[in-house]
Amino acid sequence: MNDINARLSYLDDTQEMLAYSQKRSSIRDDFKRFLKQLPHSPVIGDGTPEDIRKFLVFKDSCGKTQVHVLLCPNMGKTGLQRCLCPRRLASGTVAGIIQHLKSIYEFIGKGRIWFPHDNTGNPACAPEVRLFLKAIKEEQASSHVLPKQSKPLFVRKLRLLSIFIRSCLDDLSISSRDRFIFARDQAFFKIQFFGGDRAGDLTLTKLQEVKQLPGDDGVLLSHSFGKTLRGDRKVNCFALKPCEDHVICPVRRLQLYFSTMKGLGVFRDTGYLFRTITEREVVSLDHVSYSAIYDRLKYYLRSLSMDEGETPHSIRGGCAISYMLSGAAATPSDVMKHVGWFTEKVQRDIQEQIY
């Protein structure tokens, strides 16, 4: 029985550590605190569609999307302006919160349906909540608030990043810790660009999932866990081959990263591929986080004075568009297969950016 309880505890803990679960827990805690402030102070299980609508309006205080009124001269402009027009949550963020609330109520046994005749079921699934989201989308569309898309990062910037990082590595005075981080970042950005992988998924790649192709003809990466990979027969698999352009070659940079790990005495046959390193220059067993990769990319872009709002997702977008424009992909469907996209919406986004 102890083994059974330990196994269940382990599985519960792994779910709680997922970023999605942590976000859902944060929203659940915020919702509980909000309900206590209402006059009738309901517990979460007694929440109604109206309570959810009020909670979503309450969350607008955290919004960063400025919704301009009809006569505002700033309508159509991007970014925050100095006018008095209110800031709201973006419609996509509202939709995400509603999805989390649906999951929260489903978890406590409320199902996925709201029954208005007796006010039972899942209140986040009620028509009133759906109409609320529709009204938010229409309000922001009429204010010319468009969904944000990551600015693609193309080969030109990748080369400049690579040259900058290589110059840092050439500095013999840098610490072992900095050398490890520079080598890791070099390999990460290039593998993501040529593989088109999600940055968050790539951080979870394990060394056992990296295989050498026959004849030292490159490497093969194959992993089955990430944001859109949950063990449901979806596997993201891609091969990386050496480039004639040594500056941006992902295989050479991966080899440099391996040799750096070996120089630090890190066993590199098992565990996570991209790891963190402590201030005491000890490489940990933990994988590097998405936020760390985000910060590192921003650091390089700002050091080169060429930050135009790119994020790690921009590297993936640059891969998809470059793959299409180079002629290597005949159709957007080929791009989707290469980068591991599974929805038709992505195909439309690619076509819009290219054409």
C-alpha positions as CSV (number, residue, x, y, z in Angstrom):
1,M,0.0,0.0,0.0
2,N,2.9,2.4,0.7
3,D,4.2,1.9,-2.8
4,I,0.8,2.6,-4.2
5,N,0.4,5.9,-2.2
6,A,4.0,6.9,-3.1
7,R,3.2,6.4,-6.8
8,L,0.0,8.4,-6.6
9,S,1.8,11.2,-4.7
10,Y,4.5,11.3,-7.3
11,L,2.0,11.6,-10.2
12,D,0.1,14.3,-8.4
13,D,3.3,16.2,-7.8
14,T,4.4,16.1,-11.4
15,Q,1.0,17.5,-12.5
16,E,1.3,20.3,-10.0
17,M,4.7,21.3,-11.3
18,L,3.5,21.8,-14.9
19,A,3.3,25.4,-15.9
20,Y,-0.4,25.0,-17.0
21,S,-1.3,23.5,-13.6
22,Q,0.5,26.3,-11.7
23,K,-1.3,29.0,-13.8
24,R,-4.6,27.2,-13.1
25,S,-3.9,27.1,-9.3
26,S,-3.1,30.8,-9.4
27,I,-6.4,31.6,-11.1
28,R,-8.2,29.4,-8.6
29,D,-6.7,31.2,-5.7
30,D,-7.5,34.6,-7.2
31,F,-11.1,33.5,-7.8
32,K,-11.5,32.3,-4.2
33,R,-10.3,35.6,-2.8
34,F,-12.6,37.5,-5.2
35,L,-15.6,35.4,-4.1
36,K,-15.0,36.2,-0.5
37,Q,-15.3,39.9,-1.3
38,L,-18.8,39.5,-2.8
39,P,-21.8,40.3,-0.5
40,H,-23.0,36.7,-0.5
41,S,-19.4,35.3,-0.2
42,P,-20.0,32.1,-2.0
43,V,-17.5,29.2,-2.0
44,I,-16.0,28.3,-5.3
45,G,-18.4,25.3,-5.8
46,D,-21.4,27.7,-5.5
47,G,-20.1,30.2,-8.0
48,T,-22.5,31.4,-10.8
49,P,-22.0,32.7,-14.3
50,E,-22.5,36.2,-13.0
51,D,-19.8,35.7,-10.4
52,I,-17.4,34.6,-13.2
53,R,-18.3,37.6,-15.4
54,K,-17.6,39.9,-12.4
55,F,-14.3,38.2,-11.7
56,L,-13.3,38.7,-15.4
57,V,-14.1,42.4,-15.1
58,F,-12.1,42.5,-11.8
59,K,-9.1,41.0,-13.6
60,D,-9.2,43.9,-16.0
61,S,-7.2,45.8,-13.5
62,C,-4.2,43.7,-14.6
63,G,-4.8,44.4,-18.2
64,K,-2.2,45.9,-20.5
65,T,-4.3,46.2,-23.7
66,Q,-5.5,49.8,-24.2
67,V,-9.0,49.9,-25.7
68,H,-9.5,53.3,-27.3
69,V,-13.0,55.0,-27.5
70,L,-14.5,56.1,-30.8
71,L,-13.3,59.7,-30.8
72,C,-9.8,59.0,-29.5
73,P,-7.1,60.1,-32.0
74,N,-4.9,57.1,-30.8
75,M,-7.3,54.5,-32.1
76,G,-5.4,52.1,-34.3
77,K,-2.0,52.9,-32.7
78,T,-0.1,50.1,-31.1
79,G,1.3,50.1,-27.6
80,L,0.2,52.2,-24.7
81,Q,-0.7,55.8,-25.3
82,R,-1.0,58.8,-23.0
83,C,-4.8,59.1,-23.5
84,L,-7.3,58.2,-20.7
85,C,-8.7,55.2,-22.6
86,P,-8.9,52.2,-20.3
87,R,-6.6,49.3,-20.2
88,R,-8.2,45.8,-20.4
89,L,-7.2,42.2,-20.5
90,A,-6.6,41.1,-24.1
91,S,-9.5,39.0,-25.4
92,G,-7.1,36.0,-25.8
93,T,-6.2,36.3,-22.1
94,V,-9.9,36.4,-21.1
95,A,-10.5,33.3,-23.2
96,G,-7.5,31.6,-21.4
97,I,-8.9,32.4,-18.0
98,I,-12.3,31.1,-18.9
99,Q,-10.7,27.8,-20.0
100,H,-8.9,27.5,-16.7
101,L,-12.1,28.2,-14.8
102,K,-13.9,25.5,-16.9
103,S,-11.1,23.0,-15.9
104,I,-11.3,24.1,-12.2
105,Y,-15.0,23.4,-12.1
106,E,-14.7,20.2,-14.0
107,F,-12.1,19.0,-11.5
108,I,-14.5,19.5,-8.6
109,G,-17.2,17.5,-10.3
110,K,-19.2,20.1,-12.1
111,G,-18.9,18.6,-15.5
112,R,-18.7,20.6,-18.7
113,I,-22.3,21.8,-19.0
114,W,-24.3,24.5,-17.3
115,F,-28.0,23.8,-16.5
116,P,-29.8,27.2,-16.2
117,H,-33.1,25.7,-15.2
118,D,-31.8,24.8,-11.7
119,N,-28.4,26.7,-11.8
120,T,-26.2,23.6,-11.6
121,G,-23.2,22.3,-13.5
122,N,-20.2,24.3,-14.7
123,P,-20.9,28.0,-14.6
124,A,-17.9,28.8,-16.8
125,C,-19.6,26.9,-19.6
126,A,-22.8,29.1,-19.4
127,P,-24.1,31.0,-22.4
128,E,-23.7,34.3,-20.5
129,V,-19.9,33.7,-20.1
130,R,-19.6,32.8,-23.8
131,L,-21.5,36.0,-24.8
132,F,-19.3,38.0,-22.4
133,L,-16.2,36.8,-24.3
134,K,-17.8,37.5,-27.6
135,A,-18.6,41.1,-26.5
136,I,-15.0,41.5,-25.4
137,K,-13.7,40.4,-28.8
138,E,-16.1,42.7,-30.6
139,E,-15.2,45.7,-28.4
140,Q,-11.5,45.2,-29.0
141,A,-12.0,44.6,-32.7
142,S,-14.0,47.9,-33.1
143,S,-11.2,49.6,-31.2
144,H,-8.7,48.2,-33.7
145,V,-7.0,46.1,-31.1
146,L,-5.4,43.2,-33.1
147,P,-4.1,39.9,-31.6
148,K,-0.3,40.2,-31.1
149,Q,1.9,38.1,-33.2
150,S,5.6,37.5,-32.5
151,K,7.9,39.3,-34.8
152,P,9.8,36.6,-36.7
153,L,13.6,36.4,-36.2
154,F,15.4,35.6,-39.4
155,V,18.8,34.4,-40.4
156,R,20.4,37.8,-40.5
157,K,19.7,38.4,-36.8
158,L,20.6,34.8,-36.0
159,R,24.0,35.4,-37.6
160,L,24.6,38.6,-35.6
161,L,23.6,36.9,-32.4
162,S,26.0,34.0,-33.2
163,I,28.9,36.3,-33.9
164,F,28.3,38.2,-30.7
165,I,28.1,35.1,-28.6
166,R,31.2,33.7,-30.3
167,S,33.1,36.8,-29.5
168,C,32.1,36.3,-25.8
169,L,33.4,32.7,-26.0
170,D,36.7,33.9,-27.4
171,D,37.3,36.0,-24.3
172,L,39.7,33.8,-22.3
173,S,39.0,35.7,-19.1
174,I,35.3,34.7,-18.8
175,S,34.4,32.3,-16.0
176,S,33.5,28.6,-16.6
177,R,29.9,29.5,-15.7
178,D,29.6,32.2,-18.4
179,R,31.4,29.9,-20.9
180,F,28.8,27.2,-20.2
181,I,25.9,29.6,-20.6
182,F,27.2,31.1,-23.9
183,A,27.8,27.7,-25.3
184,R,24.3,26.5,-24.2
185,D,22.6,29.6,-25.7
186,Q,24.4,29.2,-29.0
187,A,23.3,25.6,-29.3
188,F,19.7,26.3,-28.1
189,F,19.0,29.2,-30.5
190,K,20.3,27.4,-33.6
191,I,18.6,24.1,-32.8
192,Q,15.3,26.0,-32.3
193,F,15.7,27.9,-35.5
194,F,16.5,25.0,-37.7
195,G,14.2,22.6,-35.9
196,G,11.3,25.0,-35.5
197,D,10.7,23.6,-32.0
198,R,8.8,25.3,-29.2
199,A,11.3,26.9,-26.9
200,G,9.5,25.5,-23.9
201,D,9.5,22.0,-25.4
202,L,13.1,22.3,-26.3
203,T,14.1,23.0,-22.7
204,L,12.6,19.7,-21.8
205,T,14.6,17.7,-24.3
206,K,16.6,14.9,-22.8
207,L,20.1,13.7,-23.9
208,Q,18.6,10.3,-24.6
209,E,16.5,11.9,-27.2
210,V,19.5,13.2,-29.2
211,K,20.9,10.6,-31.6
212,Q,23.9,10.8,-33.8
213,L,23.1,10.2,-37.5
214,P,25.3,7.5,-39.3
215,G,28.6,8.8,-40.5
216,D,28.6,11.9,-38.3
217,D,26.1,13.3,-40.8
218,G,24.2,15.3,-38.1
219,V,21.9,14.6,-35.2
220,L,18.3,13.5,-34.8
221,L,16.1,15.0,-32.0
222,S,12.9,13.2,-31.1
223,H,10.7,14.1,-28.1
224,S,7.1,13.4,-27.1
225,F,6.5,15.8,-24.2
226,G,5.7,19.5,-24.3
227,K,2.8,21.9,-24.6
228,T,1.2,20.1,-27.5
229,L,2.8,16.8,-26.8
230,R,1.3,14.8,-24.0
231,G,2.0,11.2,-24.9
232,D,-1.0,10.9,-27.2
233,R,1.0,9.5,-30.1
234,K,2.4,12.9,-31.1
235,V,6.1,13.1,-31.4
236,N,8.2,16.0,-32.6
237,C,11.1,14.5,-34.6
238,F,13.6,16.5,-36.7
239,A,17.1,16.0,-38.1
240,L,19.8,18.6,-38.0
241,K,22.6,18.4,-40.6
242,P,25.9,20.4,-40.7
243,C,25.7,23.8,-42.6
244,E,28.3,25.2,-44.9
245,D,27.9,28.4,-42.9
246,H,29.8,27.5,-39.8
247,V,28.6,30.6,-38.0
248,I,25.0,29.4,-37.8
249,C,25.5,25.7,-38.0
250,P,23.4,24.0,-35.3
251,V,25.4,20.7,-35.3
252,R,28.8,22.5,-34.7
253,R,27.3,24.5,-31.9
254,L,25.8,21.5,-30.3
255,Q,29.2,19.8,-30.4
256,L,30.8,22.8,-28.8
257,Y,28.2,22.7,-26.1
258,F,28.9,19.0,-25.5
259,S,32.6,19.6,-25.3
260,T,32.0,22.5,-22.8
261,M,29.9,20.2,-20.6
262,K,32.6,17.6,-20.8
263,G,35.2,20.1,-19.8
264,L,33.2,20.9,-16.7
265,G,33.1,17.2,-15.9
266,V,29.4,16.8,-16.6
267,F,28.2,13.4,-17.5
268,R,26.4,14.0,-20.8
269,D,24.6,10.7,-21.7
270,T,21.5,11.1,-19.6
271,G,19.3,13.8,-18.2
272,Y,18.2,17.1,-19.7
273,L,20.0,18.5,-22.7
274,F,19.9,22.1,-21.7
275,R,20.6,22.7,-18.1
276,T,21.2,25.5,-15.6
277,I,24.5,26.2,-13.8
278,T,24.9,27.7,-10.3
279,E,27.0,30.6,-9.2
280,R,29.5,28.1,-7.9
281,E,29.9,26.8,-11.5
282,V,28.1,23.5,-10.8
283,V,25.9,22.3,-13.6
284,S,22.6,21.1,-12.1
285,L,20.3,18.3,-13.1
286,D,17.5,20.8,-13.7
287,H,16.5,21.9,-17.2
288,V,16.8,25.5,-18.2
289,S,13.4,27.4,-18.0
290,Y,11.6,29.2,-20.8
291,S,11.9,32.4,-18.8
292,A,15.7,32.0,-18.6
293,I,15.9,31.5,-22.4
294,Y,13.6,34.5,-22.9
295,D,15.9,36.7,-20.7
296,R,19.0,35.5,-22.4
297,L,17.6,36.3,-25.9
298,K,16.6,39.7,-24.7
299,Y,20.1,40.3,-23.3
300,Y,21.7,39.5,-26.6
301,L,19.3,41.6,-28.7
302,R,19.6,44.6,-26.4
303,S,23.4,44.3,-26.2
304,L,23.4,44.6,-30.0
305,S,20.8,47.4,-30.0
306,M,18.4,45.4,-32.2
307,D,15.6,44.4,-29.9
308,E,12.4,44.8,-31.9
309,G,10.2,42.8,-29.5
310,E,11.3,39.3,-30.5
311,T,10.8,36.4,-28.1
312,P,11.9,32.8,-28.4
313,H,8.7,32.1,-30.3
314,S,10.0,34.6,-32.9
315,I,12.8,32.1,-33.7
316,R,10.2,29.4,-34.4
317,G,8.2,31.8,-36.6
318,G,11.4,32.8,-38.5
319,C,12.1,29.1,-39.1
320,A,8.7,28.5,-40.6
321,I,8.8,31.5,-42.9
322,S,12.4,30.9,-44.0
323,Y,11.6,27.2,-44.7
324,M,8.7,28.3,-46.9
325,L,10.5,31.1,-48.8
326,S,13.6,29.0,-49.4
327,G,11.6,26.5,-51.4
328,A,12.5,23.6,-49.1
329,A,8.7,23.4,-48.3
330,A,6.2,23.1,-51.1
331,T,3.2,24.0,-49.0
332,P,2.3,25.4,-45.6
333,S,1.4,21.8,-44.6
334,D,5.1,20.8,-45.1
335,V,6.1,23.6,-42.8
336,M,3.5,22.4,-40.2
337,K,4.9,18.9,-40.3
338,H,8.5,20.2,-39.9
339,V,7.9,22.4,-36.9
340,G,5.3,20.2,-35.3
341,W,2.2,22.4,-35.7
342,F,-1.2,20.6,-35.6
343,T,-3.9,23.3,-36.3
344,E,-5.1,24.8,-39.5
345,K,-5.0,28.3,-37.8
346,V,-1.2,28.1,-37.9
347,Q,-1.3,27.4,-41.6
348,R,-3.4,30.6,-42.2
349,D,-1.0,32.6,-40.0
350,I,2.0,31.4,-42.1
351,Q,0.2,32.3,-45.3
352,E,-0.7,35.8,-44.0
353,Q,2.9,36.6,-43.0
354,I,4.4,35.3,-46.3
355,Y,1.8,36.6,-48.8
